[in-house]
Amino acid sequence: MPRRFQCPIADIPPGGDSPLNHAVTQRDASTLEMVREAVAHRQTLLAFQPVMRASDPTRIAFHEGLIRLLDPTGRVIPAKDFMPVIEDTETGRQVDVLALRLGLNALHSHPGLRLSINMSARSIGYQEWNRVLRHWLARDSTLGERLILEITESSAMMVPELVANFMDQLQPYGICFAMDDFGAGQTAIRYFKDFYFDILKLDGQFIRGIATNPDNRALTAALMSIATHFDMLTVAECVENAADAAVLTEMGINCLQGYHYAAPTTRPDWLDLGHARATG
């Protein structure tokens, strides 16, 4: 009986196994090229979103600096539209460097600012990222105590020992560390005693609609109990309405972040005031 010829998998080009996969591959390639162009021409900026104190929602605890790109038409592209594609590439490391540089420059220019910057655990061993951080810490001794580095739960769990060692090395500078998207990944709880996370940011999937969802309240309470045991500040992400904010405050959350308070903006009021002082 004649054998049917089978094309070796290795001979199939990326995305060539189906029209859908081909479209996804083409889209990702286009996204990667767009990001590379933006990085090459420094077409990057930060959008700032305030994180509010639950005990007094009129007071800002700190801001989060969110990396944005400008496409060739000048349109602002949020990180969610490109980070999943570049996360494990060299371009992803370069974007982390640019975000860090922009954040540290903002801290240096605004002495009253406290700011969190997102990073990947992959950038811990990236020479340029470390060079930028050390340069700014040496240049301005006040930066460390006003800087918060956010690492997602899934990223931290890729190399937990490396993350713990990295945090240990930076403790003398007063830098705070936040675990972002807590609850979305698969954290091994045993690592908490080795980590130096100061802040746990609870993933938005547990926060949205918490006022009417008892399951979300139970899960959020469990996550908060872990933070309390390890003496960590808690931040609820994706707070989008007053009812959810009220429930979270009653549960004892420390800080609230989301569109109910403010959307990320590239032109916050304090940035304009700082510019006026610098040029006045």
Secondary structure, 3 states (H helix, E strand, C coil): CCCCCCCCHHHCCCCCCCHHHHHHHHHHHHHHHHHHHHHHCCCEEEEEEEEEECCEEEEEEEEEEEEEEECCCCCEEEHHHCHHHHCCCHHHHHHHHHHHHHHHHHHHHCCCCCEEEEECHHHHHCHHHHHHHHHHHHHCCCCHHHEEEEEEHHHHCCCHHHHHHHHHHHHHHCCEEEEEEECCCCCCHHHHHCCCCCEEEECHHHHCCCCCCHHHHHHHHHHHHHHHHCCCEEEECCCCCHHHHHHHHHHCCCEECCCCCCCCECCCHHHHHHHHHHHC
